[in-house]
Amino acid sequence: MKKILLGLLLFINICAAGFLIGAYLATHFSPNSLPYVYFLGLAYPYILYANLIFVVIWLFLKRKYALISGLTILIGFNHLLNFYAFTSGGNDLEKSVKFCSYNVKIFNLYDTENRIKTRDECFSFLEEIGADVYCFQEFYNQEQPSDFETKSILLEKLGFDNVHEGYTHKLRGDRYFGLATISKYPIVDKGEIFFDNDANNFCIYSDILVEAETLRVYNAHLGSIRFQNDDYQVFGDELHENAYIKKEAGQQILSRLKQAFEKRAVQAEEVATHIAESPHSVVLCMDLNDTPISYAYQQFTAELNDAFLNSGWGTGKTYIGKMPSNRIDYIFYSDDLESNNFTTEQVEFSDHKPITCEIGLP
């Protein structure tokens, strides 16, 4: 009996190690060329923990088997380093610009009971952190007078008047949804990158003049999963009692995830190609909607540095919605720049946490 249990444990361990290798592969192959492997990348933290547990178990049962998961973890140690940061905060910078990147979830527009209070608290927080450049995703603004002003109040609080807006939706009453970059420094040029595979996501870039230096600041929001309310029930405490409906919901979620991964891969390639051709040093603020163990993330680290890894601490989780939490919001920068004091701000005005970082100029 003991031999059978050890054999079963060994088989499960081999599967776990195989899944971890699959997660590594998800960073190197586009979801459009290697289907379904990217799900393993999404589950990387849990697969990693499972393999660590197997290492401990085998150290007490049969030490040589601990090499199965131990070596597999070592093979992908660089991916582990992409997931966790243990820095002292970065370098002291002589000349720097403080950035804030934040998916504001349209300032909770549809929460009619609490939206004014949430908006005001959010704006006060944004004023307090004292960033020089703010990059907002899922920004909301209404041009006509309304009882829910956003841009005009925010600009007044920040004392800035340099704005680059880009919107994917326009509704009745001149209401807009999209991206906004708000800067203390002059914006001397602007541009947009639209995606053929999804009109709901896109990227804007703003050339910002800081003293004699021009920085090209990209503000991007890539392929959202677009879960519906019914989908989120799968991640909650109360699941429908009907097993068939549970199965249908699960299949629907997998389908949405698959489509989002495939869209993001193409979008990431397009933005990364544009960045590679930039005539200026680059800072990229984005809601990537993907983890560091993903093909989309790897498109940007090929050209840029991840500020979190160079001047952050811990796991830096930014998503706080009903899905399992992950780091999906980023600030990247060119090799000739530096970073200091990357912070995942601990506020909950949205389903994302804002991130801030000082970027040092050459």
N, C-alpha and C positions, 0 to 999 in steps of 0.2 A: 504493500500500500504506500509506504514511504517512497519507494522508487517511482511509483506512478505519479505521486504528487510532485516530486522533484522534476520528473520529465515534463509534466504539465507546466510547472513554473518556468522551466527552461524554454519551452515553446513560446509562452507568453512574453518572456524576456526578449527572445529573438524577434518576435513581432514588434515589440516596443522599439527595439534598436532599428529595425527596418523603417518604422514610421519616422524615427528621428532623422534617418538618412533622407527619407522622402521630403521632410521639412527643409533640409539643406538644399535639395534639388529645386524646391519651389522658388528659391531666390535666383536661380540661374537660368530657368526656362520660363518663357512667357506662358501664361495660362492658356493662350490660344494655340500653343504647340504641344503642351503636355497637360492634358485635361485632368482635373480633380486633385492633382498633387498639391495644388495651392491650399487646399483645405488643411493639409498637414502643417503648412506654414502658419496658418491662423491658430492652430492648436499647439504650436511649439512649446509654450511654457509648461503646459500640462504633460506633454510627451517627455519633456526634459525632466520634470519632477518624477515621473514614473521611472525613468531610467536611473535617476539618482537613488530612488528607493531600492531598485534592483541591485545596485552596487552594494548598498548597505546589507541587504538580505543575504547576498552571496558571500559577503565577508564573514558571516556567521555560519553559513551552511557549506559552501564549496567555493573557496576563494578564487580558484582559477576561472570560474564562470563570471566573476565580477569584471573580468576583462571585456566581456561582451558589451556591456553598457559603458564601461569606463573608457574604452578605446573609441567607441562611437561618439561619446561626448567630446573627447579630445580632438577628433577629426574635425568637428564643427565648432571648435572653441572660438573662432573668430565671430561666429554668429552669436554666441553667448555674450561676447564683448559688445555687440551691437544692441543688446537688449538691456544691459545694465551699465550704469555709470557710477564710478567711485572716484571722483576728482575732488580737488580742493577748491574748485570754483573757477579755475582758469588763471589767466595772467592779468596783472594790473595793466591797464591800458592808458596811454598818454592821451589819445584822441579817440573817442568812441561815440557811437550812436546807439541809443537804447531802443530795442524793437519789442513790440507786443504783437503776437498773433493769436487770434481768438475767433472761433466759430460761435457767434452770439445767438444762433437759433432764432433769428428774426425778433430778438428781444422779447420772446414769449408773447408775441402779438395776440395769439388766440386764447391766452389765459386771461379772460376779461376781468376776472376778480382780482388778480394780483399783478397784472402787467405793469401798471404805473409804478407801484412800489418796487418791483424787480428792476424796471428800467432805471429808476432814480438811484437805486443802490448800486447797480452796475456802472452807471456813469460816474458816480462818486468814487468807486473803486478805480476806474480807468484814469481818473484825474489824479488820484493818490499815487499810483505807481510811477507817474512821471516819465512815460516813454516819449521818445522823439518821433517815432514812426509807429503807427497802428495799422495792422493789416487785419481786416475783418472779413470773415466768410459768413454766408447766410445773413448778410446785412439787409435791413429793412429801412425804407424811407418813403414818405408820402409828401409829394410836392405841394399839394393843396393843403390849406389849413385843416387840422384835425385835432382830436382830443388825445392823439398819441404821436406827438412829435418826436423825432429821433435825431436826425443829422444836425438840425439847427441848434438844438439844445446841447448836443455833444460837442460841437465845434465851439460853442460859447464857453463851455466848461474847460475845454482843453486850451482855448486861446489860439487855435490853429485855423488857417484858412486855405491850406493847400490840400486839395482833395482830388483823388482819381477814383471815379465810380464806374462800375461795369455791371449791368443787370441782365439777367436771363428772363425775368418775368416782369410784365407790366399789366396791372389790373386796373379796374375802374377807380376813378379818383386819383389817377397818377400815382399809384402805389407801386413800388419797385422792390425787387428781391435780387440780391447778387453779392458782389464784392465791393469793398471800399478800402482804399489806402489813404490814410490821413496823416499828413506830415508837418512837422515843425519847419522843415526846410523846403525851399522852392522845388516844385516839380517842373522840370524843364522839357520833358517829353513823355509821351504815353503810348501804350499799345495794348492790343488784346490778342489772345490765342484762343480761338474757338475750336471745339471738338466736333467732328462730323458724327461721332457715334453717340453723342448725348448733348442736347442743347441745354440741359439743366446744370451742367458743370462746365467751367472754363477757367481761364487764367488771365490776369491783367499784369502789365509791368509798367513801372514808373521810374524814370530817370530822375534821381534826387540829387541836388547840388548841395554838398556839405563842404563849406569853405571852398577850397579849390578842387575838391574831389567829386566825381560823379559816380554815384552808386546806382546800379540797376536793381530795383526791388521788385521781385515777382511775388504776386499774391494769388495763390491757386487753391481751388477746391475740386478735387478729383472724385470720380465715380462713386456716388453714394449708393448704399444698398437699397434704400427706399423701402424699409419695412413698413407694413401697415399695422394698425392697432392689434389685429388678430394675431399677427406674427409675434408680437412682443409677449403674448400670453405664454408662449413656450418657455420664455426665460423667467417667468414669474412663479409664484408659489401655487397658483391655482391653475391647473390644467383641466381641460375638458375631459370628462369621464369616458367619453366614447373613444375607444382605441383607434377606430378608423379615422376619426377627425384629427386625432393627434398625429397619425401617420401622414395624412394629407397636409397638415400644417408644416410638418417637418420637411416634406418634399418641396413645398412651396418656398420655404426658407433656403434650402439648398440651391434651388433654382435662382433665387434672387442673388445669393452670394456668388454663384457661378457667373452670372451676367455681370455683376459689379467687378469681379476680379478681371474678367476679360476686357471690360471697358477701360479700367484703370491702367492696364498694361499698355494699351495703345496711347492713352492720354499721357502717361508718364514718359513714354518714348518721345512724344511730340514736344513736351515741355523741356525735357532734357536736351533734345536737339537744338531747340531755340536758345537755351542757356549756353550751350557750347559755342554758339556763334555771337555771343554778347560782346560788344566792344568795351564794356565796362566791368568792373568787379561786381559780383552778384551776391545779393542776399535773397534767399527764397523762403517765404513764410507760407505755410500751407496746411490745410486739412487734407492729408493724403488718404484718409479712410482706410489705411492699411498699416500693418505692423512692420517693425524692422526686419522681420523674417519674411520678406516678400520680394517678388520680382520688381514691383513698382518702386520700392524703397531703394533697391540696388541701382536703379537707373540714375538716381541723384547722387549717391555716394561715389559713383565713378568719376564725377566731376567736382563735387562739393564736399564740404565737411559738415558733419552733424553736430550742431552746437551743444546739444544735450550730452553727447559722448565726451566732448572736450571740456565742458565746464558745468556739467550737471551732476546729479546724485540720485542713486536708487533706480527704480524702474520708470519713473516719470510718467505714469499713467495719466492720460488726458481725457479719455472717454468715460463718462459716468452715467450713461444711459442704462437701459435694462439688459442690453447684451453684456457678456463678460467684458470686463474693462481691459483696455490696452493703450499703449502709446501710439496714437495715430495722427498727432499734430506735431509739426516740425519747424525748426528754423535751420536752414542750411546756409553756408557761405563759402566764398572762393578761397583758394589757397593763400592768396596774398593778404587776407584779412585774419583777424583773431576773434576769439570769443571769451567772455567772462561772465560769471554769475548767472548761468542759465537757471531759471526758476519755473517750476510748474506751480502756478498760483492756486492756493487752496480756497477757491470760492466756487459757488454753484449757482450762477445766474443762468446757466445754459446746460445742455447735456455734454458740453465740453468744458475743460478747464483752460483758462488762458495760459500762455507761456510767454516769458519775457527773457531777454538776453541783451547784454551789451556787446556790440560788434566793434572791434578795433580797426581803425583805418590804417592803410599803409603809411 
